[in-house]
Amino acid sequence: MTKKISIGIKPTGKPTPAADAWVESRSNGNVPELVKRLTIDLPESLHRSIKAQCAMRGTKIADEVRELLLQKYGQS
């Protein structure tokens, strides 16, 4: 028993005009601020509590921590 699988046409490597237009339309002239990663160690019980509460609210832990840090240190 053989199965024939149809594979689409070979990509040409040329960008599509629609994709180029979409990328260009996203640029609003503002340079986005660089993002840095922060790693911290937490007791497992604290992490579990934060994770459970975020799940109940439908938020991400990173968003909650980011908001707390902004409240404490403000926007720069």
Buried (B, 14 or more C-beta within 10 A) or exposed (E): EEEEEEEEEEEEEEEEEEEEEEEEEEEEEEEEEEEEEEEEEEEEEEEEEBEEEBEEEEEEBEEBBEEEEEEEEEEE
